[in-house]
Amino acid sequence: MITTYLGHQGWSFASHAGQVFLDPVFRTIGNAGVQLPIWPDREIDPGRLGPVAGVVLSHEHSDHFDIDTLYRMPWRGTIHISDRSSLAVQELLTSMGYEVSRYGAYQRLSFPRLNMTVLPLAWDPLEPDAYGFLAQGDDGTSFFTSVDGAPHANSVRWLKENCPSRSIDNLTNNYMEQLPELTGVKDVDSLAVGRMVRHMSNAVETLHPRRVVLSGQGWSYPVEYSELNNRFFNVTHLRLLPILEQMYPDIRWEAPQPGTLLGMGPADPDGLTASFVTRKRSVDREYDRTAPLRQGSPWSRRKSLEADELNRVLGFVENKFGRLVNAYAPELMKGLFELSAVATNTLVPSIALRLLNGDRAHHYVLDQGWLRFVAVTDVNIRHEVAAGVEVWASDLLLLIDGREEPYLVYETAVRRWSNAPHYIGSAVQVPMFAAFGPRHQSALFGEAYQLRLRQVEKQSAAEAPALVD
């Protein structure tokens, strides 16, 4: 079996009837208004793929499920999706002419001379729909990937019983640095390499691999977001490999370039570049935590909403947001409860919201009895409330309308603080925006997916004459 690394976290497996793709992305990620080039940059030519035997999507994040790619795929057959993916993605794929099959834990997906077993991952509130996979060729070779996460303990036991020695194990370098905390916590990002080494070390001790292929490293940002290229993804393969090779010299460590063929049998080509992958010049993404950021820039790039849109956002905050946080962030609410039980606590045991619009900021604190964010003027929310977030009204509107994936907004444009880190983690924005994903807003995301599809169709039509020439 020959595996091709497509870049970021995408793979293809050569089967008797053609390529089987796992999380393919042909050009850029992004199912909304912003498209982000994978780093290192490359492009996959669908006209040179040859026969396609199947597509498997691990979960619904846009760096794994890409509408542009699936539209340009020169094949219509069965796409396999997670049983925890939203109804929106199934309806979209059906409208594009695909058959859709939903898989679950330990299910075997069969292709000509290739099987893929679906394996559960450890619980992650960011990606509850994600699974890992064991691909096995009829030549006895095998490839395991836990995609974005870590394998569940039961999956590790299953591997030990059913495939204890694999040809390749894939580990993902998936560290994305968040914006600095407003509380002024310094040098958190300096621990990033250590965190990734620890993550890799835990995987080695768990899986006992003999050959490891690193994937990941994320994406870069286009011109209008270029200041972010010096802030995120500060752990490169180049930094990790020497450390890992020294720690585990008996393991074969690789960090291939996009398009690299990974031969697993003795007669398979190994290290060549697939003909359908073209490597492109990548932007400068040298990490520099001292590089100045455009302070507080919204992901939407709209710093001020008109009155009618602002009133929509304020109405949502005051009437709906509190109930959503309570319903979808139970651990956060438990942390606030535990803080309130501390006799010496002097903080308001709640979470605050600083909503920016133009040159004005609206301040709110969650009333846990009413489950409403209540406007405040006499509370220093930054120092007197347990924790909180600062978000632009325009970005919150994107999430309310299902027009952007929450993680792209809260990792790049939402600032947060925690004055009680023992009870409320510094990444307070993650549970606060948990309700805005596609599973919880399926109808809205369905509309957004269809809008993106129409954009892709229009772009494809515009490109067609150039392809003919």
N, C-alpha and C positions, 0 to 999 in steps of 0.2 A: 504494500500500500504506500502510495506517495502522497504526502500532505504538502500543500502550498500555503505559506503564510501570506495572507492578503494585506497585512498591515493592521495596526491597532489591536483588535481582538477578533479579526475575521480569518476564516480558514476554508480551504477546499480540500476534499478527499477524492482521489481518483478511483472511480469504480468502473466496473466492466461496461456500464452503459453511459458513462460520462461523469462530470464533476458533481459531487454532493457538497453544497455550500452550507457553512455554519456562520451566521451573522455577517453576511457579505455587505460591504460598503464600497461602491465603485468609485465615487468621487469625494464627496464631502458628507459630513453628518449634519443633521438638522431638519426637522419636520415642520418648522415654523418659518419665521422671517429671516433667520440668520443661518447661513451655512458655514461650517467650520472645517477647514482642511485637516485631515488626519496627519499626524506628525510621526516620522518623516513622511513628506507628501509623496503621493503617487496616484496613478489613475489606472483603473481596470477597463479594458476595451471589451465591451460585451460582444462585439463582432468577432472576436478571436478566441472566445471561450471554448468552442466546440460543443459537443453534446452536454446537456445538463440533465442530471438524474434526480435532483431533489434539492430542496432548501429547508433548513432548520433555523428557527429563530429562538435564541435562548431567553430573551425577555424584551420588554417593550421600550426600553430606552433607545433614543435615536442614534446612538453610536453602535447599535446592534440591529435595529429595525429602521431601515431607511427607505422612504417612499420613492425617492428618485431611483435608487438601485433596483427596487422591485418592479418599477415601471419599465426600466430599460433592460431587465433580464430577458434574454431571447428565448423564452420558454414559458409555458403555462402548464402547470401541473399541480401537485399537492405541496403546499407549504405547511410544515409542522410548527405549531406554536404552543407555548406553555398553557396549561389549563388554568393558570392564574392571570393570563393576559386579558385585557378588557374586551368587551363586546365590540368596541369601536374598531379595533385592529382586525377582527374577524370580518366585520362588515366591509371594511375598506378592501381587504384582500379579495373578497368575493366579488366586489364591484370591479376589480382589476382583472378578473377572469381566472383567478386561482381557485382550486379546491383547498379547503382548510381542514386540517386534522389537529386536534388538541391532544397533547401527550401529558402524561403524569409520571410520578415517581416510579422508577424501575421498569418503565415500558421500553420495549425494544422496537426501534424503527429500522425496518428492513429495506435495503437497497441491493442492487445486483452486486454480489461478492463483497458486500459491506454491511455491517450492522452497527447501529448506534444505540447504546443503552443510556436512558435518562437517569441521572443520579441527583438526589436532593443535596442542596447546599445548606450550610448553617444559616439560621434565620438572620435576615438583614432587613430592617424596616425601609431602607432605601430601595431595595430590589426584592420584594417578597415574591415576585413572579419568576425569578431566575432559577435555572437548573444548570448542572454540569453534565458532561457527556463523556462516555467511553466509546471511541470509534474503533472497531475491530475489522481488519481485512481477512479474507479467506486464506491469506498466506501466513496467518499467525501473528502478524504485526498489530500493534495497538497504540492508541493515542488517547490520553486523558486530559481534559481541561475542566477546571472549576470556574471558568469564565471570570466574572468579576469577584467572586466570593471565595469562601473556604468550603471544602467538602464537609457535609454533615458527618457526624461520628458513625452513623449507620451506613453511609456510603463508603467510608473507609473500611468498615468491616466487610461490606459486600465486595469491595475490590480485593481485599486480602483472600477472600474465599473463591472469587471467580476470575480474577486477573491480577495475581500478586506481583508479577514482573512485567511492566509495560515497556514498549519500545521508546516512547516519549511521554513525559509529563510536562504539561504547559503550566507555567506560573505567570501571573499577571502583575506587572508593575503599574499599579493603578492609583498611585498617590497623587491627590490634587490638593494643593495648598489653598486654604480659604483666606479671605481678606482678614487683615489684622483685627483683633478684637478692639472694640471701643474702650474697653477697660485699660488698654495700654499694656497688655501682656506682651512681653518681648521674647524674641528668639524661639518662639514655638516652632517656626519653620526650620530652624537649625537641627531639630531632632528628626527631620523627615527621613534621612538616609538610615538612621538607626531603626526607625519604625519599619521601613521596608525590609531591611536585613532581618529583623525579628520575624516579620511576616513570612519571608522566604525560609528562614530557619525552621519555623513551626511547620511549614509544609514539608520540608525535607524530613524532619523527624516523624511526621505523620505518614507520609506516602512512601518513603524509602526509594526515591527514584534512582535510575542509573543514567538517564539523559534528560536534561531539562532545557526547554526552549522558553525564553522570556518573550512575552508580548506586552502590549500596552503602550504607555507613554502619552496617550491621549491625543490632543489636537492642538492646532495653533489658531490664532484669531485673525480675522480679516482686518483691513486697513482701519476701519472706523472703531475697532476695538483693540488696536495694536498695542496699547499700553499694558494690556493684560498679558502679553507674551513674556514679560519679564517677571511675572508674579507667580504663575501657576506651573504645575508639573516640574518641580525642582529636583526630582530624582530621575536621572537618566540611566539607561542600561550601562553606559560607559562608566558611571560611578559604581554601579552595583557589581558588575562582573568580576573585577579584581578581588573584591571582598569575598564574594561567594566562592570563587575558585580557590582562594586561600583557605577558607573555612572547610570546604568539602572537595578536596583534590581528587577524590575517586569518582566524582560525578562529572559527566561531560556537560559543560555549561555553554549555551549558545544564545545569542541575541541577534537573530537574522534580520536582514533588511527586508522590507516588503517585496513580495514576489519570489522569495527564496523557496526552492523545492527541498523538502526534507525527506530523503529516502530512508526507509526503515528496514528494507531487506538488503541483503548483500549485493544484489544486482541492480538496485534502484539508483537512479541519478540523485546525487545529494549535493546541495550547494549551488545548483544552477538557478537561473532566473526564469520564471514562467513567461512565455511569449506574450501573454495577455496583460501583463503588468508593466507599466512604464513609470519609472521613478522620476520624480520632479524635484526641482530645487526647492528646499524648504526655507521658510522664513527664519530669521534669527530669533531663537527662543531661549537665549542664554538667561538663566535665572539670576536675578539680582534683587534681593529683598530691599535694597536701598533705593532702587529706581523709583522715581516719583510716579504715583498713580494719579489719574484724573479723579480727584477726590469725590467720592460719592456719586459717580456717574451711573445713571439708570441703565439697565440692560436694554430697555426700550429706546433709549436715547431721547426720550421725551421728558424734559424736566418739569413741564407744567401741563396739566390737563385743563380743558375747558370746563366751565361751571357745571354743565350737565353730567359730564363724565366724572368729575370730582365728587359730585353729589351721589352718584351711584356707588363710588368707592366708600365714601363716608357712611352711607346707609348700610352697606355690607358690613363694615367694621362694627358699627354700633348695634346691628340687629342679628347678624348671622355668624360672624367670625368666631366669637367666643364659644358658641355651641360646637362649632367644628373643631376647635382646639380641644375642648373637653372630650369630644367623642373620639378623635383620632390620635390624641397624644396622652394616653393614660399614664405612662411613666413620668411624663412631665408634670401632670397634675398630682401624681403621687409624691414627687419630689417637693412640690409646693406644700402639700399637706404635711410632710415630715418636717419641713422647715418651720411651719407654723407651730409645731409641737415642741420646739426648742425654747425653753424658758428665757434664755438670754438673747434670743434673736431680736434685733432692732430693725430689720428690714421689713418692708411690706412684702408678705409672702405671696407674691403674685408675679405676673409677667406684664411687661409694658410694651407698648407699640409707639414708635416715633414715625409718623407718616409724613413724608416730605412732598411738597408740591410747590414749584417755583421757589420763592424765597421764604416760604412759610413752613412751619412744622406743626402738625397736630399731635398732641400727646394723649395717650390712652393708657389705662390700667384695667386689667381683667377683673371684674367683679365675679367671684366664683359662686356666689349664690344666684345672681341673676343670669350668669353665663353670658355677660355682655361686656364689651370693652367700653368703659366709661371715660369721657373726656375729663382731663384734669389740668389744672393751672397752678395749683399750689403744692405740687409734689415734684421733687427733683428726681425724675424717673431714672436717670443714669446712675445715681448714687444711693437712692433711698428704696428702690424696688429691687427684688431679688435678681431679676434677669429681664432681658428684653431684646427687641430687634429694631433696626432702623431700615425702612424700606421706602422706595419712591412710590407714590400713588399710581403712576403709570405702570410700574412693574406689577403691583398688586392687581391692577386691572387686567393685565395679561393673564394672570393666574385665575382670576375670577371667571374670565371668559374662555378658559381652556385653550388659549392661543400660544402657550409656551410650556415646556416641561419645567416643573418646579426646580429641579436641580441646577439647570442652566442659569436660572435667576438667582437662587439663594447662594450659590457658590461664587458668583461673580459680582453681585450688585447689592447684596443684603449684608449689612453690618450688624453685629450682635454684641452683647455683653452679659456677663454673669458675675454678680457680687456674692454668690453663694455656690461656688463650683462643686462643693461636696454634694449638694442636693440637685443643682441644675447644671448640666454639662455646658461647656462653652459653646457647643454647636446647637444652641437652643433653636436656631432657625429650622433645623431639619424636622423635628416633630411639629413645630408650629405650622409648617406648610405641607404636612403630610396629606391633608385632605384634597389637595389640588391635582393629584395625579389622574391618569386616564381611567383607572378602575373606578374611581369615585365620581368622575365627571364624564362618563362614557359618551353621552349624547353631545356634549360640547366638544370633546376631543374628536368625535366622529365628524362633526362639521369642520373642525380645523384640519383633520386629515384630508377630507375631500377638497378643501381649499388648497392645500399644498399639492394635491394630485393635479388640480387644474393648472396650477403654476408650472408644474413639471411638464404637463402636456403642452402648454404654450411654449415653454423653453425648448422642448424637443422639436416642435414644429419649426421654430426659428432656426435651430441648428441644422435641420435637414438639408437645406440647399448647400450649405458649406460641406456637408458630408458627400453630396453628389459630386461637387467640383473636385 
